[in-house]
Amino acid sequence: MTEATPEPLCEPVLKDLGVHHGFGQRRSQVPDLAFFPSQVHGIEVLDVRREAGSTTVPADVVVTADAGVSIGIVTADCVPILAATTSGSAVVAIHAGWRGLAAGVIESGLRALRSKSEGEALACAIGPAARGCCYEVDDPVRIGLSSRYRDHLDEVLVSSHPGHFRLDLPLLAARILEANGVQSSQIGTLHRVCTICDAERFESYRRDGSRAGRLKHFITRPGADPRQG
């Protein structure tokens, strides 16, 4: 019996703007021409134009203002963030693991999106990722995050036993977005669930190691794509 293909998860703050997007579940699909970069846990930005075809460019932020272009990132516990200007004039996908967060990847993604928006408000959605219920880290991670986000770590980084901490990546992402000017009402958290907990729906490197697959997340800049016509 063939397993049903689940639909990607949609976030109301983006859906209400008419922005096609989806957070991946196991076996869920993305648009055929969606562009995915080569992720390196950094803060580099790739501006995707309609004619782009390579998927080997290293970046953890992908942005586009070209109508009909789909962009995305993959995760297996890191935080996927999909965002758009409220007019839909530009969209961005951000891959945010703890190293990227400590380096400022969310700020990098917001700058890239704002550079195309001329002061527009933004709508952001946070997808499934490792949460504090299951994700334990050691002191070097605490030090890396504290150097940038000391004021945001209450309830995000909680001591579990000496030298180890429970880390809630999506909660930290939400606080960073709000601290960088995104209105709390425009930060979608409906699917801010733990990938480690839910083996039926989500891939998880922390849970499954090298056997883990990857979840594909995408967002499409509204408008007609000439490639489809």
Secondary structure, 3 states (H helix, E strand, C coil): CCCCCCCCECCHHHHCCCCCEEECCCCCCCCCCCECCECCCCCCEEECCCCCCCCCCECCEEEECCCCCEEEEEECCCEEEEEEECCCCCEEEEEECHHHHHHCHHHHHHHHHHCCCCCCCEEEEECCECCCCCCEEEHHHHHHHHHHHHHHCCCCEEEEECCEEEECHHHHHHHHHHHCCCCHHHEECCCCCECCCCCCCCCCHHHHHHHCCCEEEEEECCCCCHHHC
